[in-house]
Amino acid sequence: MSKYSPLGEFLRKQAANEVRLSFSDIERIARVKLPPSARYRAWWSNNPTNSVMTKVWLDAGFETEQVDMAARKLVFKRVGKAVTEHSEGRAGKHPLFGLSKGLLRINPGTDVTKPADPNWSNS
């Protein structure tokens, strides 16, 4: 759990696809002061390796848009489903788990445990 988790919880509860907030709104919601690096536009990028807070809004299913550094406000735009510990691809599974889902079809009645060459053990 990160110190910015309250922001993620707040975003998950929003019904709207866009949430407009000032930087002070974010501080109030997260109950923590933004770091000095938040004064730079790059800190508000949607790169998941950027900061702990970036991961929080991405996991809540939002990305930042219309970052106005002068007015100290931005828009969080919904881009997908919120990620939870129990969501597919989480809870200890490798990030590529399920990558091939839907690409291979096994006909009903096929025994996938049966060797393709019944004589393979005779050589």
Secondary structure, 3 states (H helix, E strand, C coil): CCCCHHHHHHHHCCCCCEEEEEHHHHHHHHCCCCCHHHHCHHHHCCCCCCCHHHHHHHHCCEEEEEEECCCCEEEEEECCCCCCCCCCCCCCCCCCCCCCCCCCCCCCCCCCCCCCCCCHHHC
